[in-house]
Amino acid sequence: MALLFDMVPGVRNKNIFSLTVGVLFLQFALRETWIHSLVSSLLCYTCVLFLPPSVAPQLVFAISIFWVSLTHFYRMYTLDWMADPFALPDPSGTQMVLTIKLTSFAFNILDGHTYFVKGEGASFGVPQKVVDERRSRAIRDTPSLLQYLSYLFFFGGILTGPAFDFVEFSTSIDLSKYGPPVPGARRQIPSPYLPSLKRVLASLFFLCVYLGLSPFVAYAKLGDILLGLPFLERLVAISLASFCERAKYYFVWLMAEGGCILCALGYDGNDARKGTDHWGGMSNVSVLKLELSQSIRDLSVYWNQNTALWLRRYVYERLPGPYANLAATYVVSATWHGFYPGYYIFFLSMGFAQDVSRRIRSRVRPHFLEEDGKTPRASKLVYDVCGGVLTSLFISYVIIAFEVLSVEKSMKLWGELYYFGHVLLVVALVGLQFVPKVKSKAKPE
C-alpha cells in the first residue's frame, strides 16, 4: 500500500487514498467495532471547529480518554481477553493510537492560534525550547474534514501506530518539509527505499523469532513450564518468554515504521558530516539500545517512544508543576493502557524499581569513575555488565504482570520465581545505606 501511495499524484488524491485504505484496514481487522474510531473522531473535530482554541483541547482530551476507557472496558467485560484473546475484534488498540492523535491535534490547533494568530512569541513560564517545539508542530489553519480524517485513519499507523502529529503528516505528503519547490524542477527528496527495506527485513526477522519461540515459552504456558525446573533455568525461561513477547512488538512497530518511511514520513534531517539521511521520526522502539539497556531508566527511554513523547508534550508540559503534572502523567498513562490490575502492579513495581535505580546510580556508580566524576575506571565494565544483566532479568520478571493481567496469576508466577525481583529491590534499598558516598570534583552525569 505504501508503494501505491507513493505513486498517487496530488495531495488531495493522497488524502483520499490514505483515508480509503485506512478504513478498509479497520473494516477488515475490527469489523463494525471501528464505529468507535469514527464517532470519537467526528466529536473531537466538532469541538475544534466550534469551540474557542483555549477550551477545545481540554474537552477533546476528556472525550478521547472517555472513549479509550470505554473500549478498554469492552475488552475486559465483553471480550474476556484473558480467556480468549481472539474471540472477537478488539477496538481498544486502535483507539489508543487515535487518543494520541486526537489530543495532539487539538493542542496543535491551540498552539497555531497562540503563536501565529495572536502572534505571541513566548508563553509565560514556558521554557523557550518548549515554545520552539510547539511552534514547529503548530497548525495555523484548521484542516478540512478530508485532511483531518486522512491523517487520523492513515493506513500506515491506524491499527498499531506509530502515532504522530498532523504537521508531520501534512508536510510529508505535500513534500513541503523537504524545502520549497524550485520552479520548473521536480523537488528532490531523500530516497526512502533502503531505510524502509531495513525496517521491513528486521520486522520479518522478529516475526520469525516470535513464531519460533511462542509455542514453547508463551505466557499462557509459563506456569507449567516453570514447574520442576531449577531456579536458574526458570530465569532462562522467563527471559525467553519476555524476549518472545518483545519480538511481537518489534515486528509490528518496525513493519509500520517501514511503511511510513516509504510514504515519506519520518525524515528528520541529514548528517552533513557523514553524508547520511536520518529516518527516525516514526521510530517507536530502539531495539538494540533497549536490549542492551543497563538501567530501568534506559528501558523507559527506548520503549514505546511516541507514547512517551505524547505524555511529555501534551500532559506533563501542559500542566503546572512540580506535582500536578507528574501525577496527571501517571494517571493518564495508566488509563490509556487499560484497567486490568496487572497493569497497575506492573507500573507500581516499575516506579519502585526506577527509584532504586536512581539511588544506585547516584551512590554506587561514582565508585567506578575517576575523581572527575566522568572518566570510567577499568572496573566500570563490571558495573555496566552487572547493570545490563540485572535490568534484563528484572524486566523479564516484572513484565509477567503486564502480560498475564490478573493479580492472582501474577502472584502465582512470581511465587514460582520466589519473588526475586522485588526481593532484589528491597535488598538493594537496604544495602545502599551501607555504601559510602564518593566525593568527586564534578557532579556525576
C-alpha positions as CSV (number, residue, x, y, z in Angstrom):
1,M,0.0,0.0,0.0
2,A,2.9,2.4,0.7
3,L,4.4,1.7,-2.7
4,L,1.0,2.6,-4.3
5,F,0.6,5.6,-2.1
6,D,3.9,6.9,-3.3
7,M,2.7,6.8,-6.9
8,V,-0.6,8.6,-6.3
9,P,-0.5,12.1,-7.8
10,G,-1.6,15.2,-5.9
11,V,-2.1,15.9,-2.2
12,R,-5.9,15.6,-2.4
13,N,-5.7,12.2,-4.0
14,K,-3.2,11.1,-1.5
15,N,-5.6,12.1,1.3
16,I,-8.4,10.1,-0.3
17,F,-6.1,7.1,-0.7
18,S,-4.9,7.3,2.9
19,L,-8.5,7.5,4.2
20,T,-9.9,4.8,1.9
21,V,-7.2,2.2,2.6
22,G,-7.2,3.1,6.3
23,V,-11.0,2.4,6.5
24,L,-10.6,-0.8,4.6
25,F,-7.9,-1.9,7.1
26,L,-10.2,-1.1,10.0
27,Q,-13.2,-2.9,8.5
28,F,-11.0,-6.0,7.8
29,A,-9.5,-6.1,11.3
30,L,-12.2,-4.7,13.5
31,R,-15.4,-5.1,11.5
32,E,-18.2,-3.0,12.9
33,T,-16.4,-2.0,16.1
34,W,-14.4,0.7,14.2
35,I,-17.5,2.8,14.7
36,H,-15.8,3.9,17.9
37,S,-13.0,5.4,15.9
38,L,-15.3,7.3,13.6
39,V,-17.7,8.7,16.2
40,S,-15.0,9.8,18.6
41,S,-13.0,11.4,15.8
42,L,-16.1,13.4,14.5
43,L,-17.0,14.5,18.0
44,C,-13.5,15.9,18.6
45,Y,-13.4,17.6,15.2
46,T,-16.7,19.3,16.1
47,C,-15.1,20.6,19.3
48,V,-12.1,22.0,17.4
49,L,-14.4,23.7,14.8
50,F,-16.9,25.4,17.1
51,L,-15.2,25.9,20.5
52,P,-12.5,28.5,21.3
53,P,-9.0,27.1,20.9
54,S,-8.3,27.7,24.6
55,V,-11.2,25.4,25.5
56,A,-11.2,22.7,22.8
57,P,-8.1,20.8,23.8
58,Q,-9.4,20.1,27.3
59,L,-12.7,18.8,26.0
60,V,-11.0,16.7,23.3
61,F,-8.8,15.2,25.9
62,A,-11.8,14.3,28.1
63,I,-13.7,12.8,25.1
64,S,-10.6,10.8,24.0
65,I,-9.8,9.4,27.4
66,F,-13.5,8.5,28.0
67,W,-13.7,6.7,24.6
68,V,-10.5,4.8,25.1
69,S,-11.7,3.8,28.6
70,L,-14.9,2.6,27.0
71,T,-13.1,0.3,24.6
72,H,-10.9,-1.0,27.5
73,F,-14.0,-1.9,29.5
74,Y,-15.4,-3.5,26.4
75,R,-12.3,-5.6,26.1
76,M,-12.4,-6.6,29.7
77,Y,-16.0,-7.5,30.2
78,T,-17.3,-8.4,26.7
79,L,-14.3,-9.9,25.0
80,D,-12.8,-11.5,28.2
81,W,-9.4,-11.0,26.7
82,M,-7.6,-13.2,29.2
83,A,-9.8,-16.2,28.4
84,D,-9.8,-16.0,24.6
85,P,-7.8,-13.1,23.1
86,F,-9.0,-13.6,19.6
87,A,-12.7,-14.4,20.1
88,L,-14.0,-11.0,18.7
89,P,-12.4,-7.9,17.2
90,D,-10.9,-5.6,19.8
91,P,-11.0,-1.8,19.0
92,S,-9.0,-0.7,22.1
93,G,-5.6,-0.8,20.4
94,T,-6.7,1.5,17.5
95,Q,-8.5,3.8,20.0
96,M,-5.2,4.1,21.9
97,V,-3.5,5.3,18.8
98,L,-6.3,7.7,18.0
99,T,-6.2,9.1,21.5
100,I,-2.7,10.3,20.9
101,K,-3.6,11.8,17.5
102,L,-6.8,13.4,18.6
103,T,-5.4,15.1,21.7
104,S,-2.1,16.2,20.0
105,F,-4.2,17.6,17.1
106,A,-6.3,19.8,19.4
107,F,-3.2,21.2,21.2
108,N,-1.5,21.8,17.9
109,I,-4.5,23.9,16.8
110,L,-4.2,25.8,20.1
111,D,-0.5,26.4,19.5
112,G,-1.3,27.7,16.0
113,H,-3.7,30.2,17.4
114,T,-1.3,31.2,20.2
115,Y,1.8,31.7,18.1
116,F,0.5,32.6,14.7
117,V,-3.0,34.1,15.0
118,K,-2.4,36.0,18.3
119,G,1.2,36.5,17.4
120,E,2.6,35.6,20.9
121,G,6.3,35.0,20.7
122,A,6.5,33.1,24.0
123,S,4.4,31.7,26.8
124,F,4.7,32.8,30.4
125,G,6.7,30.4,32.4
126,V,7.3,28.0,29.4
127,P,10.9,27.4,28.5
128,Q,12.0,28.7,25.1
129,K,12.9,25.2,24.0
130,V,9.4,24.0,24.6
131,V,7.9,27.1,22.8
132,D,10.1,26.4,19.8
133,E,9.0,22.8,19.7
134,R,5.3,23.8,19.9
135,R,5.7,26.4,17.1
136,S,7.2,23.7,14.9
137,R,4.2,21.5,15.4
138,A,1.5,24.1,15.4
139,I,-1.4,24.0,13.0
140,R,-2.0,27.5,11.6
141,D,-5.3,26.8,9.7
142,T,-7.9,24.2,10.7
143,P,-7.7,21.4,8.2
144,S,-10.7,20.2,6.1
145,L,-12.6,17.1,7.2
146,L,-10.9,15.1,4.5
147,Q,-7.4,16.2,5.6
148,Y,-8.3,15.5,9.3
149,L,-9.7,12.0,8.7
150,S,-7.0,11.0,6.3
151,Y,-4.4,11.9,9.0
152,L,-6.3,10.1,11.7
153,F,-7.0,7.0,9.6
154,F,-3.7,6.9,7.7
155,F,-3.3,3.3,6.9
156,G,0.4,3.1,7.9
157,G,-0.4,3.6,11.6
158,I,-4.1,3.2,12.2
159,L,-4.1,-0.3,13.7
160,T,-0.9,-0.2,15.9
161,G,0.8,3.1,15.5
162,P,3.1,4.9,15.2
163,A,1.2,8.0,16.2
164,F,2.5,11.3,15.0
165,D,1.5,15.0,14.8
166,F,-0.6,16.4,11.9
167,V,2.2,18.7,10.7
168,E,4.4,15.7,10.2
169,F,1.7,14.0,8.0
170,S,0.7,17.1,6.0
171,T,4.2,18.4,5.3
172,S,5.4,14.9,4.3
173,I,2.7,14.2,1.8
174,D,2.9,17.6,0.2
175,L,6.7,17.4,0.4
176,S,7.0,20.9,1.9
177,K,9.1,19.6,4.8
178,Y,11.8,18.9,2.2
179,G,12.2,22.5,1.3
180,P,10.5,25.0,-1.1
181,P,9.9,23.8,-4.7
182,V,12.2,25.0,-7.4
183,P,10.3,26.5,-10.4
184,G,10.5,24.2,-13.4
185,A,12.2,21.4,-11.5
186,R,10.9,18.4,-9.6
187,R,11.5,18.6,-5.8
188,Q,14.3,16.2,-4.8
189,I,13.7,14.2,-1.6
190,P,16.0,11.6,0.0
191,S,15.3,8.1,-1.1
192,P,13.2,6.2,1.5
193,Y,13.6,2.8,-0.1
194,L,16.7,1.5,1.7
195,P,15.7,2.8,5.2
196,S,12.3,1.2,4.7
197,L,13.7,-2.1,3.5
198,K,15.9,-2.3,6.5
199,R,12.9,-1.9,8.9
200,V,10.9,-4.5,6.9
201,L,13.6,-7.1,7.0
202,A,14.2,-6.5,10.7
203,S,10.5,-6.8,11.2
204,L,10.3,-10.1,9.4
205,F,13.2,-11.4,11.4
206,F,11.4,-10.7,14.7
207,L,8.2,-12.2,13.3
208,C,10.2,-15.4,12.8
209,V,11.6,-15.2,16.3
210,Y,8.1,-14.8,17.7
211,L,6.6,-17.6,15.7
212,G,9.6,-19.8,16.6
213,L,9.5,-19.2,20.4
214,S,5.9,-18.6,21.2
215,P,4.8,-22.3,21.0
216,F,7.4,-23.1,23.7
217,V,7.5,-20.1,26.0
218,A,4.1,-18.4,25.7
219,Y,2.9,-16.7,28.9
220,A,-0.2,-18.8,28.9
221,K,2.0,-21.9,29.4
222,L,4.6,-20.3,31.7
223,G,3.1,-21.8,34.9
224,D,3.5,-25.3,33.6
225,I,7.0,-24.5,32.1
226,L,8.4,-23.3,35.4
227,L,7.2,-26.3,37.5
228,G,10.1,-28.7,38.2
229,L,12.8,-26.5,36.7
230,P,15.8,-25.4,38.8
231,F,15.8,-21.7,39.6
232,L,18.5,-20.7,37.1
233,E,16.6,-22.5,34.3
234,R,13.4,-20.7,35.4
235,L,15.3,-17.4,34.9
236,V,16.2,-18.5,31.4
237,A,12.6,-19.5,30.7
238,I,11.1,-16.1,31.7
239,S,13.9,-14.3,29.8
240,L,13.0,-16.2,26.6
241,A,9.3,-15.6,27.2
242,S,9.9,-11.9,27.7
243,F,12.1,-11.6,24.6
244,C,9.5,-13.5,22.6
245,E,6.8,-11.0,23.6
246,R,9.0,-8.1,22.8
247,A,9.7,-9.6,19.4
248,K,6.0,-9.4,18.6
249,Y,6.0,-5.6,19.3
250,Y,9.3,-5.2,17.3
251,F,7.6,-7.0,14.4
252,V,4.5,-4.8,14.4
253,W,6.3,-1.5,15.1
254,L,9.2,-1.9,12.6
255,M,6.8,-3.1,9.9
256,A,4.6,0.0,10.4
257,E,7.7,2.3,10.6
258,G,9.0,0.8,7.3
259,G,5.6,1.5,5.6
260,C,5.5,5.1,7.0
261,I,9.0,5.8,5.7
262,L,8.0,4.5,2.3
263,C,5.3,7.2,2.4
264,A,8.0,9.8,3.0
265,L,7.1,10.2,6.7
266,G,9.7,10.2,9.5
267,Y,12.5,12.0,7.8
268,D,14.4,14.0,10.4
269,G,17.4,15.5,8.7
270,N,20.7,14.9,7.1
271,D,24.1,14.4,8.8
272,A,26.3,16.6,6.6
273,R,29.4,15.3,8.2
274,K,28.6,11.6,7.4
275,G,26.5,12.4,4.4
276,T,23.7,10.2,5.6
277,D,19.9,10.8,5.9
278,H,18.1,10.1,9.1
279,W,14.6,8.5,9.1
280,G,14.0,8.1,12.8
281,G,10.9,10.3,13.1
282,M,8.5,7.3,13.1
283,S,10.5,5.1,15.4
284,N,8.6,3.7,18.3
285,V,11.4,1.5,19.7
286,S,15.3,1.4,19.6
287,V,15.7,-2.4,19.6
288,L,19.5,-2.7,20.1
289,K,19.6,0.1,22.8
290,L,16.7,-1.4,24.5
291,E,18.1,-5.0,24.6
292,L,21.4,-3.6,25.9
293,S,19.9,-1.3,28.5
294,Q,21.9,-1.0,31.7
295,S,19.2,0.6,33.8
296,I,15.4,0.9,34.3
297,R,15.7,4.5,33.1
298,D,17.1,3.4,29.8
299,L,14.3,0.9,29.3
300,S,11.7,3.7,29.6
301,V,13.6,5.9,27.2
302,Y,13.9,3.3,24.3
303,W,10.5,1.6,24.6
304,N,7.2,3.0,23.1
305,Q,8.9,6.3,22.4
306,N,6.0,8.0,20.6
307,T,3.7,7.4,23.6
308,A,6.4,8.8,25.9
309,L,6.7,11.9,23.7
310,W,2.9,12.4,23.8
311,L,2.7,12.2,27.6
312,R,5.6,14.7,27.9
313,R,4.3,17.2,25.3
314,Y,0.6,17.1,25.9
315,V,0.2,16.2,29.6
316,Y,3.4,16.9,31.6
317,E,4.4,20.1,29.9
318,R,0.8,21.5,29.7
319,L,0.2,21.4,33.5
320,P,1.8,23.4,36.3
321,G,4.5,21.5,38.3
322,P,6.0,20.1,40.2
323,Y,3.4,17.6,41.4
324,A,0.2,18.1,39.5
325,N,1.8,17.4,36.1
326,L,3.7,14.3,37.3
327,A,0.5,12.9,39.0
328,A,-1.6,13.6,35.9
329,T,1.0,12.0,33.6
330,Y,0.9,8.7,35.6
331,V,-2.9,8.8,35.7
332,V,-3.3,9.4,32.0
333,S,-0.7,6.7,31.2
334,A,-2.4,4.2,33.4
335,T,-5.8,5.0,32.0
336,W,-4.5,4.9,28.4
337,H,-3.1,1.4,28.9
338,G,-6.4,0.0,30.4
339,F,-7.8,-1.2,33.7
340,Y,-6.6,-4.7,34.2
341,P,-5.0,-4.9,37.6
342,G,-1.8,-6.5,36.2
343,Y,-1.0,-3.2,34.5
344,Y,-1.2,-1.3,37.8
345,I,1.0,-3.7,39.8
346,F,3.4,-3.6,36.9
347,F,3.6,0.2,36.9
348,L,3.9,0.3,40.7
349,S,6.7,-2.2,40.6
350,M,8.5,-0.2,37.8
351,G,8.1,3.0,39.7
352,F,9.7,1.4,42.8
353,A,12.5,0.0,40.5
354,Q,13.2,3.4,38.9
355,D,13.6,5.0,42.3
356,V,16.0,2.3,43.4
357,S,17.8,2.5,40.1
358,R,18.3,6.3,40.5
359,R,19.7,5.7,44.0
360,I,22.1,3.1,42.8
361,R,23.3,5.4,40.0
362,S,24.0,8.3,42.4
363,R,25.5,6.1,45.2
364,V,27.3,3.2,43.5
365,R,28.2,4.4,40.1
366,P,30.7,7.1,41.3
367,H,32.9,4.3,42.8
368,F,33.6,3.1,39.2
369,L,34.6,6.6,38.0
370,E,37.7,8.7,38.4
371,E,37.7,11.7,40.7
372,D,36.4,14.0,37.9
373,G,33.1,12.0,38.1
374,K,33.1,11.4,34.3
375,T,36.1,9.2,33.3
376,P,35.3,5.5,33.7
377,R,37.8,3.3,35.5
378,A,38.7,-0.2,34.2
379,S,36.2,-1.7,36.7
380,K,33.4,0.3,35.1
381,L,32.9,-2.6,32.6
382,V,31.9,-4.8,35.5
383,Y,29.3,-2.3,36.7
384,D,27.9,-2.0,33.2
385,V,27.6,-5.7,32.6
386,C,26.0,-6.4,36.0
387,G,23.6,-3.5,35.4
388,G,22.6,-4.9,32.0
389,V,22.1,-8.5,33.3
390,L,20.1,-7.4,36.3
391,T,18.0,-5.0,34.3
392,S,17.2,-7.7,31.7
393,L,16.3,-10.2,34.5
394,F,14.2,-7.7,36.3
395,I,12.2,-6.6,33.3
396,S,11.6,-10.3,32.4
397,Y,10.3,-10.9,35.9
398,V,8.1,-7.8,36.3
399,I,6.6,-7.9,32.8
400,I,4.8,-11.0,33.8
401,A,2.1,-8.9,35.5
402,F,1.7,-6.8,32.3
403,E,1.2,-9.9,30.2
404,V,-1.0,-12.1,32.4
405,L,-3.0,-9.1,33.6
406,S,-4.6,-10.7,36.7
407,V,-3.2,-10.3,40.3
408,E,-3.8,-14.0,41.0
409,K,-1.8,-15.2,38.0
410,S,1.0,-12.6,38.6
411,M,1.4,-13.6,42.2
412,K,1.4,-17.3,41.3
413,L,4.1,-16.9,38.7
414,W,6.2,-14.5,40.8
415,G,5.9,-17.1,43.6
416,E,7.4,-19.7,41.3
417,L,10.3,-17.3,41.0
418,Y,10.5,-16.7,44.8
419,Y,9.6,-13.0,44.1
420,F,13.3,-12.5,43.4
421,G,12.7,-9.2,41.5
422,H,11.0,-7.5,44.5
423,V,13.4,-9.1,46.9
424,L,16.4,-7.7,45.0
425,L,14.8,-4.2,45.1
426,V,14.4,-4.3,48.9
427,V,17.9,-5.7,49.4
428,A,19.4,-3.0,47.2
429,L,17.4,-0.3,49.0
430,V,18.7,-1.5,52.4
431,G,22.2,-2.2,51.2
432,L,22.6,1.3,49.7
433,Q,22.6,2.7,53.3
434,F,26.0,1.0,53.8
435,V,27.6,2.2,50.6
436,P,29.9,5.2,51.3
437,K,29.4,8.3,49.3
438,V,32.1,9.4,46.9
439,K,33.2,13.0,46.9
440,S,34.1,13.9,43.4
441,K,35.3,17.2,41.8
442,A,32.4,17.2,39.4
443,K,28.8,16.1,39.7
444,P,28.4,12.6,38.1
445,E,26.3,12.5,34.9
